[in-house]
């Protein structure tokens, strides 16, 4: 059985006209004797609208109920796409996570896929040409709906491709992967090929191209990935193992809506810092860039997190502060994180110098590095200037 997995993003499914156009593309593949598993996101803007409704009820909505709410979006897309294919005479059926038996752990709003019942899905494929599967969601062992985090439909698609040892095609508004977001930098170049490691770093650092866990799965199981435009005839970008030629810097990622927390006057005991990170971890709150400084027999700690989690972080840190009355906690909003990524950094020196020279006059708040990336946190007002400087410096 010749199976291909495709994934379509929400903006590609934002209205009925687009859904019908995609259905016609899928029908052409079926005529070429392919069996297709189509993973769909919610129609463009739907998830945001649902999250806004929840915020009108509660500043910190119950995670289980959030998953119950937002998973309705993908089910609408799946059923409409299936209807469009059936109208074209294609044997199609839509499946939600429960019907497809996509099993996850029990962490609501950020679950991991643990098992996919490929035998059951294969039975559906024997009786249909196309399966339309709801992305972004799964079922926990307790029978609760879970979601995989924003962008999780990519992970659903790659996991299904892994279950069937099939290639995976990711379709969106962009005709491939660019050195940086072309909406922010019009001179960005489209990449013909990029490595798993590079796109993984870029995705983790805010590039709106692929969900990081999707790339991790693809790398682990050597799944061929192809990213292209839904309605474009241009050749897209292939993601695979390391290319023969490695650029010093391949891409530039921007992660917006960042908050910096500064905690000053902590006791000069690193066990306190460890306790705080453990406390936040137990609440499934993810922190990012970290700076720890010893000053005058006290510890000053800074770290960043995603803005939309500010209410959860504020509550958690207020609870933690009850044990350390003398410490001060300040949340500073409206920051961005800019990162350059490239396998060539492993072998070529001087990249850090070029990075900081490009941002010479800008006040950098936090910095993190790895062997293939350099990241910094800046005030949002410096975003455009910093992006242009770095893109020009590294010929992106």
ZIBELLIN-V590204 format. One record per residue. RES is the residue in three letters. PHI is phi in degrees with one decimal (NA if undefined). OMEGA is omega as a letter, one per 30 degrees, with the letter a starting at -180 (none if undefined). Layout:
# ZIBELLIN-V590204
RES:PHI:OMEGA, RES:PHI:OMEGA
This chain:
# ZIBELLIN-V590204
UNK:NA:a, UNK:-86.6:a, UNK:-110.4:l, UNK:-127.3:l, UNK:-103.5:l, UNK:-123.9:l, UNK:-128.5:l, UNK:-119.1:a, UNK:-77.9:a, UNK:-62.2:a, UNK:-67.1:l, UNK:-73.6:a, UNK:-114.1:a, UNK:-73.5:l, UNK:-151.9:a, UNK:-65.0:l, UNK:-59.3:l, UNK:-67.6:l, UNK:-60.9:l, UNK:-64.9:l, UNK:-66.4:l, UNK:-64.8:l, UNK:-58.9:l, UNK:-65.0:l, UNK:-63.8:l, UNK:-63.6:a, UNK:-59.8:l, UNK:-64.9:l, UNK:-69.0:l, UNK:-63.1:l, UNK:-64.6:l, UNK:-90.9:l, UNK:67.3:l, UNK:-100.8:l, UNK:-98.8:a, UNK:-124.1:l, UNK:-108.1:a, UNK:-104.4:l, UNK:-102.0:a, UNK:-119.4:l, UNK:-88.1:l, UNK:-70.5:l, UNK:-56.1:a, UNK:-45.9:l, UNK:87.6:a, UNK:-63.8:a, UNK:-61.7:l, UNK:-60.7:a, UNK:-63.1:l, UNK:-67.4:l, UNK:-65.2:l, UNK:-63.3:l, UNK:-60.0:a, UNK:-63.5:a, UNK:-66.2:l, UNK:-73.1:l, UNK:-90.1:a, UNK:-150.8:l, UNK:-69.4:l, UNK:-129.3:a, UNK:-59.1:l, UNK:-59.1:a, UNK:-58.7:l, UNK:-62.2:a, UNK:-70.6:l, UNK:-61.1:l, UNK:-64.3:l, UNK:-59.7:a, UNK:-73.0:a, UNK:-74.1:l, UNK:-69.8:l, UNK:-66.7:a, UNK:-62.7:a, UNK:-67.2:a, UNK:-66.6:l, UNK:-63.6:a, UNK:-59.9:a, UNK:-63.5:a, UNK:-67.0:l, UNK:-65.7:l, UNK:-63.8:l, UNK:-63.3:l, UNK:-59.7:a, UNK:-62.1:l, UNK:-71.0:l, UNK:-61.7:l, UNK:-62.2:l, UNK:-88.0:l, UNK:83.4:a, UNK:-94.3:l, UNK:-72.9:a, UNK:-138.0:l, UNK:-148.6:l, UNK:-95.6:a, UNK:-133.6:l, UNK:-89.9:a, UNK:-61.9:l, UNK:-67.1:a, UNK:-68.1:l, UNK:-84.3:a, UNK:55.3:l, UNK:-95.2:a, UNK:-95.5:a, UNK:-127.0:l, UNK:-75.7:a, UNK:-104.6:a, UNK:-84.1:a, UNK:-67.6:a, UNK:72.9:l, UNK:-153.8:a, UNK:-78.8:l, UNK:-112.9:l, UNK:-72.0:l, UNK:-108.5:a, UNK:-160.9:l, UNK:-122.7:l, UNK:-79.8:a, UNK:-65.3:l, UNK:-63.1:a, UNK:-66.4:l, UNK:-64.6:l, UNK:-63.7:l, UNK:-63.1:l, UNK:-62.4:a, UNK:-68.1:l, UNK:-66.3:a, UNK:-105.5:a, UNK:-143.0:l, UNK:-81.1:a, UNK:-135.4:l, UNK:-108.7:l, UNK:-104.5:a, UNK:-111.7:l, UNK:-67.3:l, UNK:-82.3:l, UNK:77.4:a, UNK:-140.0:l, UNK:-153.1:l, UNK:-128.8:l, UNK:-81.7:l, UNK:-64.7:l, UNK:-83.8:a, UNK:87.8:l, UNK:-90.7:l, UNK:-68.7:l, UNK:-129.5:l, UNK:-124.9:a, UNK:-99.4:a, UNK:90.8:a, UNK:-57.5:a, UNK:85.9:a, UNK:-68.3:l, UNK:-64.1:l, UNK:-59.8:a, UNK:-64.9:l, UNK:-57.1:a, UNK:-65.3:a, UNK:-68.0:l, UNK:-63.8:l, UNK:-66.2:l, UNK:-61.8:l, UNK:-64.7:a, UNK:-65.0:a, UNK:-114.5:a, UNK:52.0:a, UNK:-115.9:l, UNK:-70.8:a, UNK:-128.5:l, UNK:-114.3:a, UNK:-109.4:a, UNK:-113.4:a, UNK:-150.6:l, UNK:-72.0:a, UNK:-95.8:a, UNK:-80.1:a, UNK:147.3:l, UNK:-102.3:a, UNK:-107.9:l, UNK:-60.8:l, UNK:-156.6:a, UNK:-62.1:a, UNK:-66.3:l, UNK:-72.7:l, UNK:-96.5:a, UNK:-140.5:a, UNK:-64.2:a, UNK:-92.1:l, UNK:-58.6:a, UNK:-98.5:l, UNK:-83.4:a, UNK:-93.3:l, UNK:-79.1:a, UNK:-147.0:l, UNK:-149.6:a, UNK:-82.3:l, UNK:-56.4:a, UNK:-63.3:a, UNK:-67.8:a, UNK:-69.8:l, UNK:-64.7:l, UNK:-62.8:a, UNK:-61.3:l, UNK:-66.1:l, UNK:-64.0:a, UNK:-97.1:l, UNK:110.5:l, UNK:-64.6:a, UNK:-84.9:a, UNK:-118.8:a, UNK:-143.8:l, UNK:-71.8:a, UNK:-53.6:a, UNK:-66.9:l, UNK:-62.8:l, UNK:-68.9:l, UNK:-58.7:l, UNK:-65.8:a, UNK:-60.4:l, UNK:-65.6:a, UNK:-60.7:a, UNK:-103.6:l, UNK:54.8:a, UNK:-85.3:l, UNK:-65.9:l, UNK:-114.3:l, UNK:-138.7:a, UNK:-113.2:a, UNK:-151.0:l, UNK:-82.0:a, UNK:-58.6:a, UNK:-115.2:a, UNK:-111.0:l, UNK:-94.3:l, UNK:-67.1:l, UNK:-67.9:a, UNK:-90.6:a, UNK:-118.0:l, UNK:-100.2:l, UNK:-113.7:a, UNK:-153.8:l, UNK:-69.3:a, UNK:-59.2:l, UNK:-70.6:l, UNK:-63.9:l, UNK:-97.7:a, UNK:-115.1:l, UNK:-70.4:l, UNK:-60.7:l, UNK:-125.8:a, UNK:-94.6:a, UNK:-150.6:l, UNK:-130.1:a, UNK:-107.8:l, UNK:-127.8:l, UNK:-115.0:a, UNK:-90.4:l, UNK:55.9:l, UNK:-102.4:l, UNK:-117.6:l, UNK:-104.8:l, UNK:-105.6:l, UNK:-120.8:l, UNK:-114.1:a, UNK:-112.3:l, UNK:65.6:l, UNK:-74.7:l, UNK:-58.0:a, UNK:-74.2:a, UNK:-138.6:a, UNK:-68.0:l, UNK:-64.2:l, UNK:-64.8:l, UNK:-62.3:l, UNK:-60.2:l, UNK:-61.8:a, UNK:-67.2:l, UNK:-64.0:l, UNK:-64.1:l, UNK:-60.2:l, UNK:-68.2:l, UNK:-63.3:l, UNK:-65.0:l, UNK:-95.2:l, UNK:58.8:l, UNK:-100.3:a, UNK:-94.9:l, UNK:-105.3:a, UNK:-122.2:a, UNK:-70.4:a, UNK:-130.6:l, UNK:-136.1:l, UNK:-124.3:a, UNK:-128.7:l, UNK:-91.2:a, UNK:-134.1:l, UNK:47.4:l, UNK:59.6:l, UNK:-145.3:l, UNK:-113.6:l, UNK:-107.0:a, UNK:-123.4:l, UNK:-128.6:l, UNK:-155.0:a, UNK:-119.9:l, UNK:-150.4:a, UNK:-77.3:a, UNK:-52.6:a, UNK:-66.4:l, UNK:-96.3:a, UNK:-60.3:a, UNK:-67.3:l, UNK:-67.3:l, UNK:-66.0:a, UNK:-61.5:l, UNK:-63.0:a, UNK:-64.5:a, UNK:-72.0:l, UNK:-62.9:l, UNK:-64.3:a, UNK:-65.3:a, UNK:-66.2:l, UNK:-57.2:a, UNK:-88.3:a, UNK:-136.9:a, UNK:-62.4:a, UNK:-82.8:a, UNK:-81.8:l, UNK:-110.1:a, UNK:-122.8:l, UNK:-123.8:l, UNK:-102.5:a, UNK:-112.8:a, UNK:-97.2:l, UNK:61.3:l, UNK:-116.7:l, UNK:-130.8:l, UNK:-113.2:l, UNK:-111.0:a, UNK:-140.0:l, UNK:-106.2:a, UNK:-133.8:l, UNK:-176.2:l, UNK:-62.9:a, UNK:-65.4:l, UNK:-62.2:a, UNK:-62.1:a, UNK:-111.6:a, UNK:-109.4:l, UNK:-85.1:l, UNK:85.9:a, UNK:-67.8:l, UNK:-60.5:l, UNK:-60.9:l, UNK:-64.0:a, UNK:-60.8:a, UNK:-73.6:l, UNK:-64.9:l, UNK:-65.0:a, UNK:-107.7:a, UNK:-51.2:a, UNK:-97.1:a, UNK:-102.4:a, UNK:-78.0:a, UNK:-87.0:a, UNK:-90.8:a, UNK:-141.9:l, UNK:-137.9:l, UNK:-136.0:l, UNK:-140.2:l, UNK:-141.9:a, UNK:-70.8:l, UNK:-126.4:l, UNK:-155.2:l, UNK:-132.4:a, UNK:-126.7:l, UNK:-142.3:l, UNK:-107.3:a, UNK:-134.7:l, UNK:-61.7:a, UNK:-57.0:a, UNK:-63.8:l, UNK:-95.6:a, UNK:-55.9:a, UNK:-61.8:a, UNK:-62.3:a, UNK:-67.3:a, UNK:-61.2:a, UNK:-64.3:a, UNK:-63.5:a, UNK:-69.4:l, UNK:-62.2:l, UNK:-70.7:a, UNK:-61.8:a, UNK:-106.7:l, UNK:55.1:a, UNK:-99.3:none
